[in-house]
Amino acid sequence: MFTGSEIRENRLLFLDVARTIALFGMIVFHFFRDLEVFGMIAQGTTLNSGWAIFARAVAGSFLFLSGVSLVLAHARGFCGKAWLRRVVLISGAACLVTLATYAAFPSQYVFFGILHALAVASLLGVPFLFAPGWVSLSGAALILIAFETIGRAVFASPWMAWTGLGMEVRASLDFIPIVPWIAPFLLGIAAAKIADPKGLEPKWPGRFPAQALAWPGRHSLAVYLLHQPILLAIIGAAAKAVK
């Protein structure tokens, strides 16, 4: 997810469309979050149960699809160069998000968001590429069990909040810790190994509208990085206009 890292011949149209749907969900959520930031809707709106479930579903879909993509990218054997490029690209984008949000919202900057989680998951996921699908499935189950039983009760230092096991977590516009969010990533790896994604590819036409729907998913990192500045600029201008 986000880098379109599958080798071209392994690229599946339905996965690109699935990425597009996930991106649309993310943009919808961020649109209402930004309205909240600028005081155009009630504070706490996106924290209610319905929005919280929606946000978790969107984040989980990104991580799940990223796990599937990691398997597809190395379907013919582990390619260290492609993997390193993926990690460097996502890590660099994650750092950019941290710097940009620190400049704009220093009290709520993103110190470990979805891109940070994807970068770390890309590192932790490598051993599972060489194991059967049930190993990834078991790993996801263990992560979820640890989250439910241990929770945030392991590390006292706020610097360990990114693990998901820290007792103290600072306010952030986006927080996707490793526990439990690596679980859907591992489930994506397991799904790609247990059920060959290529067998799920429908006989869709290779022209509009299928290709148009897939285009954002093929450029998901660019869409992710650009959508928020655009939304903030538009909503910020609207907020000033109505005051």
Order of alpha helices (4+ residues) and beta strands (2+ residues): alpha-alpha-alpha-alpha-alpha-alpha-alpha-alpha-alpha
